[in-house]
């Protein structure tokens, strides 16, 4: 095994990731074609829905980010007969597009493609199918029995025209994290509705000033609050089309809620990963809506919250809404290259790394997308003794991520960071910036070739 490190920065489990409804050239990929979308091929055999390169012996090249490096090393340890060349890269963190840039180079030179690659982004197949890079997985490589055990909707971000081009690694469904001892000490009840959540935030501001019920300072803030509120800011409606409406009732009522709590100072605008938050507010978190990985990456590792304080509950819902919904912040994907000359070994690795309990059930830092592994992961997390109470809310939320929010090839986090976050630091209300947010989304989408309806 060798570990190569290109110069791109490495990131941990809380890498920002986006989810999307996908499109590409999949409709033109025929089961017996001798060439993929990316161009012609010679010396290939049509099998499993794509033109496979001549197979040969040799090392399996796997690209991973820093966090998934342990997964690749564990596979190597458990499969000593497999030759593995592990390459560590940035995982396309924060939409760096490193993978896409390299694939474009490999396509021009006709060599260099990795066999299997992990990405912290959920939108890679929006380009990887057109580029002839991502191999179809549900045409014989991965069985329907295995695919059927992934969480509901988990692999939607990997599906183009009914063909699956990647496998989801983990889910990042949003839930409500809370400090159980503090809630009990203050005599507060965990809110089940957004209306109750706002009332509690206003009460906390008066009775326990300085304590927080949330944070709006991160670039992924809209993916927690506005996505959960079913705000139609980011509805991917087709291969290159998106509907954008940031001033609907579902958007404005959540924006007003956040503005109220920000004004009362019971919702921070610092950002949970900022030095300021860790220094001044780490021990002031009473409630915190956030994704599944907040438990470990934020509370345990980042804020150093002591054991048996942090518990988890379902994210609040609007009164009268019969369909529970939540947002999503991240969750990576694994892709297998159409150019691989080690298809069997690559498929074995792909299936193992996404489904096997040795990694996903026992070692993975995030909530596994593969449901049987997720059950074991929850048991393992509970056995650590860190959390106060059970983590069943994470399982329930895994199937409640609202499907009306996508990301396409443009980053909502980059848009929010450029358009809304600066205004927040200047004291502007979120409601007042909703029109500007919409204009910015439209411009970003159009620059990526999307037809926008408003």
Rosetta blueprint (number, residue, H / E / L):
1 X L
2 X E
3 X E
4 X E
5 X E
6 X L
7 X L
8 X L
9 X L
10 X L
11 X L
12 X L
13 X L
14 X L
15 X L
16 X L
17 X L
18 X L
19 X L
20 X L
21 X L
22 X L
23 X L
24 X L
25 X L
26 X H
27 X H
28 X H
29 X L
30 X L
31 X L
32 X L
33 X L
34 X L
35 X L
36 X E
37 X L
38 X L
39 X E
40 X L
41 X L
42 X L
43 X L
44 X L
45 X E
46 X E
47 X E
48 X L
49 X L
50 X E
51 X E
52 X E
53 X L
54 X L
55 X L
56 X L
57 X L
58 X L
59 X L
60 X E
61 X E
62 X E
63 X E
64 X E
65 X L
66 X L
67 X L
68 X L
69 X H
70 X H
71 X H
72 X H
73 X H
74 X H
75 X H
76 X H
77 X H
78 X H
79 X L
80 X L
81 X L
82 X L
83 X L
84 X E
85 X E
86 X E
87 X E
88 X E
89 X L
90 X L
91 X L
92 X L
93 X H
94 X H
95 X H
96 X L
97 X L
98 X H
99 X H
100 X H
101 X H
102 X H
103 X H
104 X H
105 X H
106 X H
107 X H
108 X H
109 X H
110 X L
111 X L
112 X L
113 X L
114 X L
115 X L
116 X E
117 X E
118 X E
119 X E
120 X L
121 X L
122 X L
123 X L
124 X L
125 X H
126 X H
127 X H
128 X H
129 X L
130 X L
131 X L
132 X L
133 X L
134 X E
135 X L
136 X L
137 X L
138 X L
139 X L
140 X L
141 X L
142 X L
143 X L
144 X H
145 X H
146 X H
147 X H
148 X L
149 X L
150 X E
151 X L
152 X L
153 X L
154 X L
155 X L
156 X H
157 X H
158 X H
159 X E
160 X E
161 X L
162 X L
163 X E
164 X E
165 X L
166 X L
167 X E
168 X E
169 X L
170 X E
171 X E
172 X L
173 X E
174 X E
175 X E
176 X E
177 X E
178 X E
179 X E
180 X H
181 X H
182 X H
183 X H
184 X H
185 X H
186 X H
187 X L
188 X L
189 X L
190 X L
191 X L
192 X L
193 X E
194 X H
195 X H
196 X H
197 X H
198 X H
199 X H
200 X H
201 X H
202 X H
203 X H
204 X H
205 X H
206 X H
207 X H
208 X L
209 X L
210 X L
211 X L
212 X E
213 X L
214 X E
215 X E
216 X L
217 X L
218 X L
219 X L
220 X L
221 X H
222 X H
223 X H
224 X H
225 X H
226 X H
227 X H
228 X H
229 X L
230 X L
231 X L
232 X L
233 X L
234 X L
235 X E
236 X E
237 X E
238 X E
239 X L
240 X L
241 X E
242 X E
243 X E
244 X L
245 X L
246 X L
247 X L
248 X L
249 X H
250 X H
251 X H
252 X H
253 X H
254 X H
255 X H
256 X H
257 X H
258 X H
259 X H
260 X H
261 X H
262 X H
263 X H
264 X H
265 X L
266 X L
267 X E
268 X E
269 X L
270 X L
271 X L
272 X L
273 X L
274 X L
275 X H
276 X H
277 X H
278 X H
279 X H
280 X H
281 X L
282 X H
283 X H
284 X H
285 X E
286 X L
287 X E
288 X E
289 X E
290 X E
291 X E
292 X L
293 X L
294 X H
295 X H
296 X H
297 X H
298 X H
299 X H
300 X H
301 X L
302 X L
303 X L
304 X L
305 X L
306 X L
307 X L
308 X L
309 X L
310 X E
311 X E
312 X E
313 X E
314 X L
315 X L
316 X L
317 X E
318 X L
319 X L
320 X L
321 X L
322 X L
323 X L
324 X L
325 X L
326 X E
327 X L
328 X E
329 X L
330 X L
331 X L
332 X L
333 X E
334 X E
335 X E
336 X E
337 X E
338 X L
339 X L
340 X L
341 X L
342 X L
343 X H
344 X H
345 X H
346 X H
347 X H
348 X H
349 X H
350 X H
351 X H
352 X H
353 X H
354 X H
355 X H
356 X L
357 X H
358 X H
359 X H
360 X H
361 X H
362 X L
363 X L
364 X L
365 X L
366 X L
367 X E
368 X E
369 X L
370 X E
371 X H
372 X H
373 X H
374 X H
375 X H
376 X H
377 X H
378 X H
379 X H
380 X H
381 X H
382 X H
383 X H
384 X L
385 X L
386 X L
387 X L
388 X L
389 X L
390 X L
391 X L
392 X H
393 X H
394 X H
395 X H
396 X H
397 X H
398 X L
399 X L
400 X L
401 X E
402 X L
403 X L
404 X L
405 X L
406 X L
407 X L
408 X L
409 X L
410 X L
411 X L
412 X H
413 X H
414 X H
415 X H
416 X H
417 X H
418 X H
419 X H
420 X L
421 X H
422 X H
423 X H
424 X H
425 X H
426 X L
427 X L
428 X L
429 X L
430 X H
431 X H
432 X H
433 X H
434 X H
435 X H
436 X H
437 X H
438 X H
439 X H
440 X H
441 X H
442 X H
443 X H
444 X H
445 X H
446 X H
447 X H
448 X L
449 X L
450 X L
451 X E
452 X E
453 X E
454 X L
